[in-house]
């Protein structure tokens, strides 16, 4: 079956530091890949997505590239801000009829001023 | 416009009791999903509705869990004979139409079984 593995947190960075959160996946067929973010006290929000190999998703300064050869979708940001503190979830959507999502375990990011 | 809403936001119950959790999807969204998020983990798929019917319930952990969507809009997740291990945040998401549209998540219901 499908599965997603992401680096465990918490990840603690100083403001303006470079961020990488690793994500690898196992899936049959041609999944779509996502990063969701959960800010404190809020629901899950889609951050970015990529639907095919070599696509790059980007939003709010975050980027992730769909690498089929390494089955990875690492999240990066060049300069984090305190407001980026949240829990980040990598997820995949298989190419089945239901389009349900399979999530990784989440990575908590804490950015200190 | 209004997003996905879930009620109650918090539910505390005793072991063995019955609970119902409600989800109001975005108006017009035909697909509806329930996920369960245990503490420190990512959400796990429970059940998927397309319209009124449960198209995939393969994620329901056992027969104590049941969900309905009688009019193709509001959905209720029902848990019988609750156990302490059922304690989690239950998330609902809805999606417009068929295909690869985005799922929009509600804020969740935090269920605590004492």
Interface residues (C-beta under 8 A of the other chain):
Chain A: X4 X32 X36 X42 X43 X44 X45 X46 X49 X51 X89 X91 X93 X97 X98 X99 X100 X101 X102 X103 X104 X105 X106
Chain B: X4 X31 X33 X35 X40 X41 X42 X43 X44 X45 X48 X50 X55 X56 X59 X91 X93 X95 X99 X100 X102 X103 X105 X106 X107 X108
